[in-house]
Amino acid sequence: MNLTRTPCPRAVLDARLSEPGELSGMLNRALDSLSKIREGRFTESATTRAALDEFRRTTDPLAVWLDQNTVENHEAVIAKDDLRMAYAKVCQDMGRPIMPVTQFTAALTKAAKTKGRDSAAAD
């Protein structure tokens, strides 16, 4: 966070933000936003979305691969084994370990739930 023209050292900024008055203010902002979140009215800023995308690229390469290599079409079907083999080829080419079937199914199910498609990982 840099709201001033002169950069503040990280240790100083952390100390300032840890003061009781600042913590109380952050709690109040979070509580004010809670009702919006519960009602589904929470909006993401571009920087928040970018940070989330970066985190996702780092922690969930299958979900990123699915986004880049599949399309949503409710009438289209692909066998899970075919999808797994295509992803395994990419992993092999990149020198990453290939997911075992059970791990792939769990990751595919998680990615489907994130996208709101609970049945995407069916056999």
N, CA, C and O atoms as CSV, one atom per row, in Angstrom:
chain,resi,resn,atom,element,x,y,z
A,1,MET,N,N,0.855,-1.172,0.000
A,1,MET,CA,C,0.000,0.000,0.000
A,1,MET,C,C,0.889,1.219,0.000
A,1,MET,O,O,1.797,1.321,0.825
A,2,ASN,N,N,0.649,2.141,-0.904
A,2,ASN,CA,C,1.460,3.338,-0.992
A,2,ASN,C,C,0.554,4.521,-1.290
A,2,ASN,O,O,0.308,4.853,-2.450
A,3,LEU,N,N,0.060,5.152,-0.233
A,3,LEU,CA,C,-0.852,6.284,-0.404
A,3,LEU,C,C,-0.132,7.615,-0.313
A,3,LEU,O,O,-0.760,8.665,-0.453
A,4,THR,N,N,1.158,7.594,-0.084
A,4,THR,CA,C,1.938,8.820,0.002
A,4,THR,C,C,2.913,8.885,-1.156
A,4,THR,O,O,3.141,7.897,-1.854
A,5,ARG,N,N,3.473,10.040,-1.346
A,5,ARG,CA,C,4.450,10.200,-2.416
A,5,ARG,C,C,5.798,9.592,-2.039
A,5,ARG,O,O,6.566,9.194,-2.915
A,6,THR,N,N,6.088,9.518,-0.741
A,6,THR,CA,C,7.337,8.942,-0.279
A,6,THR,C,C,7.080,7.510,0.163
A,6,THR,O,O,6.240,7.281,1.033
A,7,PRO,N,N,7.784,6.538,-0.415
A,7,PRO,CA,C,7.562,5.150,-0.012
A,7,PRO,C,C,7.860,4.943,1.471
A,7,PRO,O,O,8.802,5.517,2.018
A,8,CYS,N,N,7.053,4.128,2.096
A,8,CYS,CA,C,7.211,3.817,3.514
A,8,CYS,C,C,7.830,2.427,3.625
A,8,CYS,O,O,7.348,1.493,2.984
A,9,PRO,N,N,8.881,2.268,4.420
A,9,PRO,CA,C,9.473,0.933,4.574
A,9,PRO,C,C,8.428,-0.071,5.074
A,9,PRO,O,O,7.558,0.267,5.876
A,10,ARG,N,N,8.528,-1.281,4.594
A,10,ARG,CA,C,7.540,-2.318,4.916
A,10,ARG,C,C,7.377,-2.510,6.423
A,10,ARG,O,O,6.252,-2.628,6.908
A,11,ALA,N,N,8.473,-2.544,7.165
A,11,ALA,CA,C,8.410,-2.757,8.615
A,11,ALA,C,C,7.638,-1.632,9.305
A,11,ALA,O,O,6.871,-1.879,10.236
A,12,VAL,N,N,7.843,-0.408,8.849
A,12,VAL,CA,C,7.132,0.740,9.428
A,12,VAL,C,C,5.647,0.650,9.091
A,12,VAL,O,O,4.794,0.870,9.951
A,13,LEU,N,N,5.342,0.327,7.836
A,13,LEU,CA,C,3.946,0.199,7.412
A,13,LEU,C,C,3.240,-0.912,8.187
A,13,LEU,O,O,2.111,-0.726,8.640
A,14,ASP,N,N,3.892,-2.059,8.342
A,14,ASP,CA,C,3.299,-3.160,9.115
A,14,ASP,C,C,3.029,-2.745,10.552
A,14,ASP,O,O,1.978,-3.066,11.107
A,15,ALA,N,N,3.978,-2.026,11.159
A,15,ALA,CA,C,3.802,-1.574,12.543
A,15,ALA,C,C,2.618,-0.611,12.650
A,15,ALA,O,O,1.819,-0.702,13.581
A,16,ARG,N,N,2.512,0.305,11.698
A,16,ARG,CA,C,1.399,1.262,11.726
A,16,ARG,C,C,0.051,0.569,11.548
A,16,ARG,O,O,-0.915,0.885,12.243
A,17,LEU,N,N,-0.006,-0.371,10.620
A,17,LEU,CA,C,-1.265,-1.066,10.357
A,17,LEU,C,C,-1.648,-2.028,11.477
A,17,LEU,O,O,-2.796,-2.467,11.551
A,18,SER,N,N,-0.709,-2.355,12.335
A,18,SER,CA,C,-0.989,-3.261,13.454
A,18,SER,C,C,-1.453,-2.530,14.706
A,18,SER,O,O,-1.776,-3.170,15.706
A,19,GLU,N,N,-1.493,-1.212,14.669
A,19,GLU,CA,C,-1.959,-0.447,15.828
A,19,GLU,C,C,-3.449,-0.702,16.042
A,19,GLU,O,O,-4.185,-0.887,15.073
A,20,PRO,N,N,-3.907,-0.714,17.301
A,20,PRO,CA,C,-5.307,-1.033,17.593
A,20,PRO,C,C,-6.326,-0.207,16.799
A,20,PRO,O,O,-7.340,-0.745,16.354
A,21,GLY,N,N,-6.075,1.065,16.621
A,21,GLY,CA,C,-7.008,1.902,15.866
A,21,GLY,C,C,-7.138,1.473,14.414
A,21,GLY,O,O,-8.229,1.499,13.844
A,22,GLU,N,N,-6.024,1.079,13.824
A,22,GLU,CA,C,-6.051,0.612,12.431
A,22,GLU,C,C,-6.736,-0.736,12.319
A,22,GLU,O,O,-7.508,-0.973,11.390
A,23,LEU,N,N,-6.452,-1.623,13.271
A,23,LEU,CA,C,-7.092,-2.940,13.243
A,23,LEU,C,C,-8.598,-2.809,13.402
A,23,LEU,O,O,-9.363,-3.513,12.743
A,24,SER,N,N,-9.016,-1.917,14.270
A,24,SER,CA,C,-10.449,-1.683,14.469
A,24,SER,C,C,-11.078,-1.151,13.185
A,24,SER,O,O,-12.180,-1.554,12.813
A,25,GLY,N,N,-10.380,-0.256,12.520
A,25,GLY,CA,C,-10.896,0.294,11.266
A,25,GLY,C,C,-11.029,-0.770,10.188
A,25,GLY,O,O,-11.998,-0.771,9.429
A,26,MET,N,N,-10.059,-1.674,10.119
A,26,MET,CA,C,-10.127,-2.757,9.138
A,26,MET,C,C,-11.280,-3.695,9.455
A,26,MET,O,O,-11.977,-4.159,8.553
A,27,LEU,N,N,-11.484,-3.976,10.749
A,27,LEU,CA,C,-12.603,-4.828,11.141
A,27,LEU,C,C,-13.925,-4.167,10.761
A,27,LEU,O,O,-14.827,-4.828,10.246
A,28,ASN,N,N,-14.039,-2.876,11.012
A,28,ASN,CA,C,-15.270,-2.164,10.653
A,28,ASN,C,C,-15.525,-2.208,9.148
A,28,ASN,O,O,-16.669,-2.383,8.729
A,29,ARG,N,N,-14.499,-2.055,8.338
A,29,ARG,CA,C,-14.666,-2.133,6.882
A,29,ARG,C,C,-15.095,-3.528,6.460
A,29,ARG,O,O,-15.950,-3.693,5.590
A,30,ALA,N,N,-14.486,-4.535,7.090
A,30,ALA,CA,C,-14.850,-5.921,6.766
A,30,ALA,C,C,-16.304,-6.192,7.146
A,30,ALA,O,O,-17.042,-6.809,6.378
A,31,LEU,N,N,-16.711,-5.740,8.309
A,31,LEU,CA,C,-18.092,-5.953,8.745
A,31,LEU,C,C,-19.086,-5.217,7.844
A,31,LEU,O,O,-20.168,-5.733,7.562
A,32,ASP,N,N,-18.724,-4.017,7.394
A,32,ASP,CA,C,-19.586,-3.271,6.469
A,32,ASP,C,C,-19.763,-4.023,5.156
A,32,ASP,O,O,-20.830,-3.976,4.544
A,33,SER,N,N,-18.718,-4.712,4.730
A,33,SER,CA,C,-18.775,-5.445,3.461
A,33,SER,C,C,-19.452,-6.804,3.587
A,33,SER,O,O,-19.877,-7.375,2.583
A,34,LEU,N,N,-19.558,-7.324,4.793
A,34,LEU,CA,C,-20.106,-8.659,5.002
A,34,LEU,C,C,-21.515,-8.805,4.434
A,34,LEU,O,O,-21.817,-9.811,3.792
A,35,SER,N,N,-22.370,-7.830,4.657
A,35,SER,CA,C,-23.747,-7.939,4.137
A,35,SER,C,C,-23.752,-7.951,2.613
A,35,SER,O,O,-24.545,-8.675,2.010
A,36,LYS,N,N,-22.889,-7.168,1.981
A,36,LYS,CA,C,-22.797,-7.171,0.520
A,36,LYS,C,C,-22.345,-8.539,0.006
A,36,LYS,O,O,-22.865,-9.047,-0.987
A,37,ILE,N,N,-21.384,-9.113,0.691
A,37,ILE,CA,C,-20.874,-10.426,0.289
A,37,ILE,C,C,-21.972,-11.468,0.409
A,37,ILE,O,O,-22.166,-12.277,-0.499
A,38,ARG,N,N,-22.686,-11.453,1.514
A,38,ARG,CA,C,-23.759,-12.425,1.724
A,38,ARG,C,C,-24.879,-12.281,0.708
A,38,ARG,O,O,-25.530,-13.266,0.358
A,39,GLU,N,N,-25.108,-11.078,0.236
A,39,GLU,CA,C,-26.161,-10.827,-0.761
A,39,GLU,C,C,-25.658,-11.023,-2.187
A,39,GLU,O,O,-26.423,-10.892,-3.143
A,40,GLY,N,N,-24.388,-11.332,-2.328
A,40,GLY,CA,C,-23.825,-11.533,-3.660
A,40,GLY,C,C,-23.568,-10.229,-4.393
A,40,GLY,O,O,-23.468,-10.223,-5.620
A,41,ARG,N,N,-23.458,-9.122,-3.664
A,41,ARG,CA,C,-23.237,-7.816,-4.294
A,41,ARG,C,C,-21.791,-7.362,-4.194
A,41,ARG,O,O,-21.494,-6.190,-4.430
A,42,PHE,N,N,-20.907,-8.247,-3.856
A,42,PHE,CA,C,-19.504,-7.890,-3.701
A,42,PHE,C,C,-18.845,-7.800,-5.066
A,42,PHE,O,O,-19.003,-8.703,-5.888
A,43,THR,N,N,-18.128,-6.753,-5.316
A,43,THR,CA,C,-17.443,-6.593,-6.604
A,43,THR,C,C,-15.935,-6.683,-6.396
A,43,THR,O,O,-15.410,-6.295,-5.353
A,44,GLU,N,N,-15.260,-7.200,-7.402
A,44,GLU,CA,C,-13.808,-7.312,-7.368
A,44,GLU,C,C,-13.184,-6.180,-8.153
A,44,GLU,O,O,-13.678,-5.795,-9.213
A,45,SER,N,N,-12.097,-5.651,-7.626
A,45,SER,CA,C,-11.349,-4.654,-8.395
A,45,SER,C,C,-10.450,-5.386,-9.391
A,45,SER,O,O,-10.236,-6.593,-9.280
A,46,ALA,N,N,-9.938,-4.655,-10.347
A,46,ALA,CA,C,-9.044,-5.252,-11.349
A,46,ALA,C,C,-7.780,-5.797,-10.691
A,46,ALA,O,O,-7.280,-6.850,-11.088
A,47,THR,N,N,-7.258,-5.088,-9.688
A,47,THR,CA,C,-6.039,-5.554,-9.026
A,47,THR,C,C,-6.310,-6.806,-8.187
A,47,THR,O,O,-5.460,-7.691,-8.101
A,48,THR,N,N,-7.487,-6.879,-7.573
A,48,THR,CA,C,-7.845,-8.073,-6.809
A,48,THR,C,C,-7.967,-9.265,-7.745
A,48,THR,O,O,-7.479,-10.353,-7.438
A,49,ARG,N,N,-8.612,-9.064,-8.879
A,49,ARG,CA,C,-8.776,-10.144,-9.864
A,49,ARG,C,C,-7.421,-10.602,-10.396
A,49,ARG,O,O,-7.187,-11.798,-10.569
A,50,ALA,N,N,-6.534,-9.646,-10.653
A,50,ALA,CA,C,-5.198,-9.982,-11.154
A,50,ALA,C,C,-4.413,-10.776,-10.110
A,50,ALA,O,O,-3.717,-11.732,-10.453
A,51,ALA,N,N,-4.522,-10.386,-8.843
A,51,ALA,CA,C,-3.827,-11.110,-7.775
A,51,ALA,C,C,-4.390,-12.524,-7.633
A,51,ALA,O,O,-3.637,-13.476,-7.433
A,52,LEU,N,N,-5.710,-12.659,-7.737
A,52,LEU,CA,C,-6.329,-13.975,-7.654
A,52,LEU,C,C,-5.903,-14.855,-8.827
A,52,LEU,O,O,-5.619,-16.039,-8.646
A,53,ASP,N,N,-5.859,-14.283,-10.017
A,53,ASP,CA,C,-5.425,-15.043,-11.194
A,53,ASP,C,C,-3.973,-15.503,-11.056
A,53,ASP,O,O,-3.634,-16.629,-11.418
A,54,GLU,N,N,-3.129,-14.631,-10.536
A,54,GLU,CA,C,-1.727,-14.991,-10.332
A,54,GLU,C,C,-1.608,-16.115,-9.300
A,54,GLU,O,O,-0.842,-17.060,-9.490
A,55,PHE,N,N,-2.356,-16.008,-8.225
A,55,PHE,CA,C,-2.353,-17.058,-7.196
A,55,PHE,C,C,-2.827,-18.376,-7.791
A,55,PHE,O,O,-2.247,-19.430,-7.530
A,56,ARG,N,N,-3.873,-18.310,-8.583
A,56,ARG,CA,C,-4.431,-19.513,-9.202
A,56,ARG,C,C,-3.433,-20.157,-10.169
A,56,ARG,O,O,-3.285,-21.379,-10.191
A,57,ARG,N,N,-2.752,-19.330,-10.966
A,57,ARG,CA,C,-1.757,-19.872,-11.895
A,57,ARG,C,C,-0.647,-20.605,-11.138
A,57,ARG,O,O,-0.112,-21.606,-11.615
A,58,THR,N,N,-0.314,-20.096,-9.969
A,58,THR,CA,C,0.745,-20.689,-9.169
A,58,THR,C,C,0.288,-21.966,-8.477
A,58,THR,O,O,1.058,-22.919,-8.364
A,59,THR,N,N,-0.955,-21.993,-8.015
A,59,THR,CA,C,-1.399,-23.099,-7.172
A,59,THR,C,C,-2.298,-24.117,-7.861
A,59,THR,O,O,-2.471,-25.219,-7.340
A,60,ASP,N,N,-2.875,-23.787,-9.009
A,60,ASP,CA,C,-3.813,-24.710,-9.659
A,60,ASP,C,C,-3.594,-24.753,-11.169
A,60,ASP,O,O,-4.406,-24.232,-11.933
A,61,PRO,N,N,-2.491,-25.377,-11.595
A,61,PRO,CA,C,-2.197,-25.397,-13.032
A,61,PRO,C,C,-3.251,-26.140,-13.851
A,61,PRO,O,O,-3.441,-25.810,-15.022
A,62,LEU,N,N,-3.944,-27.133,-13.282
A,62,LEU,CA,C,-4.985,-27.831,-14.039
A,62,LEU,C,C,-6.128,-26.890,-14.384
A,62,LEU,O,O,-6.600,-26.884,-15.521
A,63,ALA,N,N,-6.579,-26.095,-13.423
A,63,ALA,CA,C,-7.676,-25.163,-13.690
A,63,ALA,C,C,-7.289,-24.158,-14.771
A,63,ALA,O,O,-8.103,-23.818,-15.630
A,64,VAL,N,N,-6.064,-23.692,-14.726
A,64,VAL,CA,C,-5.595,-22.759,-15.756
A,64,VAL,C,C,-5.566,-23.459,-17.115
A,64,VAL,O,O,-6.001,-22.890,-18.117
A,65,TRP,N,N,-5.054,-24.691,-17.150
A,65,TRP,CA,C,-5.013,-25.449,-18.402
A,65,TRP,C,C,-6.425,-25.669,-18.938
A,65,TRP,O,O,-6.662,-25.521,-20.136
A,66,LEU,N,N,-7.355,-26.018,-18.067
A,66,LEU,CA,C,-8.744,-26.218,-18.498
A,66,LEU,C,C,-9.316,-24.941,-19.114
A,66,LEU,O,O,-9.984,-24.986,-20.148
A,67,ASP,N,N,-9.047,-23.804,-18.468
A,67,ASP,CA,C,-9.534,-22.523,-19.003
A,67,ASP,C,C,-8.988,-22.253,-20.400
A,67,ASP,O,O,-9.695,-21.728,-21.261
A,68,GLN,N,N,-7.733,-22.612,-20.618
A,68,GLN,CA,C,-7.075,-22.306,-21.884
A,68,GLN,C,C,-7.334,-23.342,-22.978
A,68,GLN,O,O,-7.171,-23.042,-24.160
A,69,ASN,N,N,-7.733,-24.547,-22.599
A,69,ASN,CA,C,-7.801,-25.635,-23.575
A,69,ASN,C,C,-9.155,-26.314,-23.703
A,69,ASN,O,O,-9.287,-27.294,-24.437
A,70,THR,N,N,-10.143,-25.817,-23.014
A,70,THR,CA,C,-11.483,-26.387,-23.128
A,70,THR,C,C,-12.487,-25.267,-23.347
A,70,THR,O,O,-12.207,-24.101,-23.067
A,71,VAL,N,N,-13.656,-25.633,-23.849
A,71,VAL,CA,C,-14.737,-24.665,-24.036
A,71,VAL,C,C,-15.972,-25.176,-23.309
A,71,VAL,O,O,-16.165,-26.381,-23.143
A,72,GLU,N,N,-16.799,-24.239,-22.883
A,72,GLU,CA,C,-18.053,-24.622,-22.253
A,72,GLU,C,C,-19.102,-24.811,-23.320
A,72,GLU,O,O,-19.443,-23.882,-24.052
A,73,ASN,N,N,-19.611,-26.025,-23.399
A,73,ASN,CA,C,-20.687,-26.342,-24.325
A,73,ASN,C,C,-21.470,-27.475,-23.676
A,73,ASN,O,O,-20.969,-28.592,-23.550
A,74,HIS,N,N,-22.680,-27.187,-23.271
A,74,HIS,CA,C,-23.476,-28.158,-22.526
A,74,HIS,C,C,-23.830,-29.401,-23.343
A,74,HIS,O,O,-24.274,-30.401,-22.778
A,75,GLU,N,N,-23.643,-29.353,-24.642
A,75,GLU,CA,C,-23.922,-30.518,-25.478
A,75,GLU,C,C,-22.650,-31.306,-25.811
A,75,GLU,O,O,-22.730,-32.421,-26.325
A,76,ALA,N,N,-21.485,-30.733,-25.519
A,76,ALA,CA,C,-20.216,-31.394,-25.827
A,76,ALA,C,C,-19.827,-32.347,-24.696
A,76,ALA,O,O,-20.170,-32.127,-23.534
A,77,VAL,N,N,-19.112,-33.399,-25.057
A,77,VAL,CA,C,-18.684,-34.398,-24.086
A,77,VAL,C,C,-17.257,-34.810,-24.415
A,77,VAL,O,O,-16.885,-34.932,-25.582
A,78,ILE,N,N,-16.467,-35.022,-23.377
A,78,ILE,CA,C,-15.135,-35.598,-23.545
A,78,ILE,C,C,-14.946,-36.600,-22.416
A,78,ILE,O,O,-15.316,-36.333,-21.272
A,79,ALA,N,N,-14.379,-37.736,-22.735
A,79,ALA,CA,C,-14.098,-38.742,-21.715
A,79,ALA,C,C,-13.029,-38.208,-20.768
A,79,ALA,O,O,-12.057,-37.584,-21.194
A,80,LYS,N,N,-13.223,-38.459,-19.497
A,80,LYS,CA,C,-12.273,-37.983,-18.504
A,80,LYS,C,C,-10.869,-38.521,-18.788
A,80,LYS,O,O,-9.889,-37.799,-18.607
A,81,ASP,N,N,-10.757,-39.758,-19.223
A,81,ASP,CA,C,-9.441,-40.326,-19.527
A,81,ASP,C,C,-8.767,-39.582,-20.674
A,81,ASP,O,O,-7.553,-39.380,-20.644
A,82,ASP,N,N,-9.527,-39.173,-21.680
A,82,ASP,CA,C,-8.965,-38.402,-22.794
A,82,ASP,C,C,-8.472,-37.042,-22.306
A,82,ASP,O,O,-7.409,-36.569,-22.707
A,83,LEU,N,N,-9.264,-36.424,-21.437
A,83,LEU,CA,C,-8.884,-35.127,-20.882
A,83,LEU,C,C,-7.618,-35.273,-20.036
A,83,LEU,O,O,-6.701,-34.457,-20.128
A,84,ARG,N,N,-7.581,-36.314,-19.220
A,84,ARG,CA,C,-6.418,-36.564,-18.371
A,84,ARG,C,C,-5.175,-36.832,-19.216
A,84,ARG,O,O,-4.096,-36.331,-18.899
A,85,MET,N,N,-5.311,-37.612,-20.280
A,85,MET,CA,C,-4.147,-37.908,-21.130
A,85,MET,C,C,-3.630,-36.637,-21.815
A,85,MET,O,O,-2.420,-36.456,-21.947
A,86,ALA,N,N,-4.533,-35.766,-22.247
A,86,ALA,CA,C,-4.105,-34.510,-22.873
A,86,ALA,C,C,-3.354,-33.642,-21.860
A,86,ALA,O,O,-2.320,-33.057,-22.181
A,87,TYR,N,N,-3.882,-33.566,-20.635
A,87,TYR,CA,C,-3.205,-32.785,-19.593
A,87,TYR,C,C,-1.879,-33.441,-19.204
A,87,TYR,O,O,-0.892,-32.745,-18.966
A,88,ALA,N,N,-1.847,-34.762,-19.139
A,88,ALA,CA,C,-0.619,-35.484,-18.799
A,88,ALA,C,C,0.473,-35.198,-19.824
A,88,ALA,O,O,1.641,-35.062,-19.460
A,89,LYS,N,N,0.109,-35.106,-21.093
A,89,LYS,CA,C,1.081,-34.802,-22.157
A,89,LYS,C,C,1.709,-33.432,-21.924
A,89,LYS,O,O,2.921,-33.260,-22.060
A,90,VAL,N,N,0.869,-32.462,-21.573
A,90,VAL,CA,C,1.377,-31.113,-21.291
A,90,VAL,C,C,2.313,-31.145,-20.084
A,90,VAL,O,O,3.390,-30.548,-20.109
A,91,CYS,N,N,1.896,-31.847,-19.028
A,91,CYS,CA,C,2.747,-31.956,-17.840
A,91,CYS,C,C,4.085,-32.590,-18.188
A,91,CYS,O,O,5.135,-32.116,-17.755
A,92,GLN,N,N,4.044,-33.649,-18.961
A,92,GLN,CA,C,5.262,-34.350,-19.361
A,92,GLN,C,C,6.169,-33.409,-20.168
A,92,GLN,O,O,7.376,-33.349,-19.934
A,93,ASP,N,N,5.579,-32.685,-21.110
A,93,ASP,CA,C,6.356,-31.762,-21.937
A,93,ASP,C,C,6.997,-30.649,-21.107
A,93,ASP,O,O,8.064,-30.144,-21.455
A,94,MET,N,N,6.338,-30.270,-20.003
A,94,MET,CA,C,6.840,-29.181,-19.157
A,94,MET,C,C,7.708,-29.692,-18.012
A,94,MET,O,O,8.209,-28.908,-17.207
A,95,GLY,N,N,7.885,-31.029,-17.944
A,95,GLY,CA,C,8.713,-31.597,-16.896
A,95,GLY,C,C,8.039,-31.653,-15.534
A,95,GLY,O,O,8.705,-31.782,-14.507
A,96,ARG,N,N,6.716,-31.556,-15.531
A,96,ARG,CA,C,5.964,-31.649,-14.268
A,96,ARG,C,C,5.470,-33.073,-14.094
A,96,ARG,O,O,5.288,-33.794,-15.075
A,97,PRO,N,N,5.249,-33.486,-12.838
A,97,PRO,CA,C,4.737,-34.842,-12.618
A,97,PRO,C,C,3.319,-35.004,-13.163
A,97,PRO,O,O,2.534,-34.056,-13.180
A,98,ILE,N,N,3.009,-36.201,-13.599
A,98,ILE,CA,C,1.674,-36.508,-14.112
A,98,ILE,C,C,0.795,-36.931,-12.947
A,98,ILE,O,O,1.186,-37.752,-12.118
A,99,MET,N,N,-0.401,-36.353,-12.900
A,99,MET,CA,C,-1.322,-36.652,-11.798
A,99,MET,C,C,-1.862,-38.072,-11.900
A,99,MET,O,O,-2.239,-38.523,-12.981
A,100,PRO,N,N,-1.898,-38.777,-10.767
A,100,PRO,CA,C,-2.598,-40.062,-10.755
A,100,PRO,C,C,-4.095,-39.833,-11.007
A,100,PRO,O,O,-4.598,-38.724,-10.827
A,101,VAL,N,N,-4.792,-40.879,-11.418
A,101,VAL,CA,C,-6.209,-40.771,-11.775
A,101,VAL,C,C,-7.032,-40.157,-10.645
A,101,VAL,O,O,-7.828,-39.248,-10.883
A,102,THR,N,N,-6.848,-40.646,-9.421
A,102,THR,CA,C,-7.679,-40.139,-8.312
A,102,THR,C,C,-7.411,-38.670,-8.032
A,102,THR,O,O,-8.339,-37.919,-7.733
A,103,GLN,N,N,-6.160,-38.253,-8.123
A,103,GLN,CA,C,-5.823,-36.843,-7.898
A,103,GLN,C,C,-6.378,-35.974,-9.026
A,103,GLN,O,O,-6.871,-34.875,-8.776
A,104,PHE,N,N,-6.300,-36.455,-10.252
A,104,PHE,CA,C,-6.848,-35.713,-11.383
A,104,PHE,C,C,-8.362,-35.537,-11.218
A,104,PHE,O,O,-8.895,-34.450,-11.441
A,105,THR,N,N,-9.046,-36.618,-10.824
A,105,THR,CA,C,-10.501,-36.544,-10.638
A,105,THR,C,C,-10.859,-35.532,-9.564
A,105,THR,O,O,-11.791,-34.746,-9.733
A,106,ALA,N,N,-10.119,-35.548,-8.454
A,106,ALA,CA,C,-10.383,-34.588,-7.376
A,106,ALA,C,C,-10.144,-33.153,-7.846
A,106,ALA,O,O,-10.944,-32.264,-7.552
A,107,ALA,N,N,-9.052,-32.922,-8.571
A,107,ALA,CA,C,-8.746,-31.583,-9.064
A,107,ALA,C,C,-9.765,-31.132,-10.107
A,107,ALA,O,O,-10.142,-29.961,-10.144
A,108,LEU,N,N,-10.208,-32.058,-10.950
A,108,LEU,CA,C,-11.211,-31.741,-11.967
A,108,LEU,C,C,-12.546,-31.404,-11.305
A,108,LEU,O,O,-13.234,-30.472,-11.723
A,109,THR,N,N,-12.905,-32.156,-10.283
A,109,THR,CA,C,-14.141,-31.882,-9.539
A,109,THR,C,C,-14.077,-30.509,-8.886
A,109,THR,O,O,-15.047,-29.752,-8.925
A,110,LYS,N,N,-12.926,-30.187,-8.283
A,110,LYS,CA,C,-12.746,-28.877,-7.650
A,110,LYS,C,C,-12.871,-27.757,-8.687
A,110,LYS,O,O,-13.538,-26.752,-8.442
A,111,ALA,N,N,-12.236,-27.930,-9.831
A,111,ALA,CA,C,-12.307,-26.911,-10.888
A,111,ALA,C,C,-13.736,-26.753,-11.388
A,111,ALA,O,O,-14.178,-25.637,-11.658
A,112,ALA,N,N,-14.461,-27.865,-11.513
A,112,ALA,CA,C,-15.848,-27.806,-11.978
A,112,ALA,C,C,-16.725,-27.072,-10.966
A,112,ALA,O,O,-17.579,-26.273,-11.353
A,113,LYS,N,N,-16.526,-27.334,-9.690
A,113,LYS,CA,C,-17.310,-26.653,-8.651
A,113,LYS,C,C,-17.021,-25.168,-8.651
A,113,LYS,O,O,-17.922,-24.350,-8.464
A,114,THR,N,N,-15.748,-24.816,-8.862
A,114,THR,CA,C,-15.369,-23.405,-8.919
A,114,THR,C,C,-16.097,-22.704,-10.064
A,114,THR,O,O,-16.492,-21.545,-9.935
A,115,LYS,N,N,-16.273,-23.402,-11.172
A,115,LYS,CA,C,-16.967,-22.853,-12.337
A,115,LYS,C,C,-18.469,-23.039,-12.244
A,115,LYS,O,O,-19.205,-22.513,-13.079
A,116,GLY,N,N,-18.946,-23.783,-11.238
A,116,GLY,CA,C,-20.380,-24.028,-11.097
A,116,GLY,C,C,-20.894,-25.168,-11.931
A,116,GLY,O,O,-22.074,-25.196,-12.282
A,117,ARG,N,N,-20.011,-26.134,-12.266
A,117,ARG,CA,C,-20.411,-27.285,-13.077
A,117,ARG,C,C,-20.106,-28.556,-12.294
A,117,ARG,O,O,-19.090,-29.205,-12.541
A,118,ASP,N,N,-20.956,-28.911,-11.372
A,118,ASP,CA,C,-20.715,-30.045,-10.489
A,118,ASP,C,C,-20.578,-31.380,-11.217
A,118,ASP,O,O,-19.908,-32.275,-10.702
A,119,SER,N,N,-21.172,-31.546,-12.371
A,119,SER,CA,C,-21.144,-32.850,-13.035
A,119,SER,C,C,-19.981,-33.000,-13.999
A,119,SER,O,O,-19.891,-34.027,-14.671
A,120,ALA,N,N,-19.093,-32.030,-14.097
A,120,ALA,CA,C,-18.043,-32.069,-15.109
A,120,ALA,C,C,-17.046,-33.202,-14.904
A,120,ALA,O,O,-16.404,-33.629,-15.864
A,121,ALA,N,N,-16.902,-33.695,-13.686
A,121,ALA,CA,C,-15.897,-34.728,-13.438
A,121,ALA,C,C,-16.490,-36.135,-13.412
A,121,ALA,O,O,-15.845,-37.074,-12.946
A,122,ALA,N,N,-17.689,-36.277,-13.898
A,122,ALA,CA,C,-18.320,-37.604,-13.912
A,122,ALA,C,C,-17.569,-38.513,-14.874
A,122,ALA,O,O,-17.018,-38.052,-15.873
A,123,ASP,N,N,-17.551,-39.809,-14.567
A,123,ASP,CA,C,-16.829,-40.769,-15.430
A,123,ASP,C,C,-17.435,-40.926,-16.739
A,123,ASP,O,O,-16.938,-41.696,-17.561
